[in-house]
C-alpha cells in the first residue's frame, strides 16, 4: 500500500478541528496559570480583591520569604 501524497492547502482543516480544543486549553489552563504567576509577584490579599488599586508589586519577595520559611 502506497501512502497518499500530501495535498497542499489542506493543513487548515486540521487546525480547524483542533481550534475548539486548543481554545479550551488556553482558557482553562494557560490563562489561570499566567494570572497566578502575575499575582505571585504582588502582595495580593484575598480580602482586598474588590480594590485592585491596592496591589503592590513585590517582585521576588514572596519567593524569598517562602524559601526562608522553616515549614517549607
Secondary structure, 3 states (H helix, E strand, C coil): CCCCCCCCCCHHHHHHHHHHHHHHHHHHHHHHHHHHHHHHCECCCHHHCCCHHHCCECCCHHHHHHHHCCCC
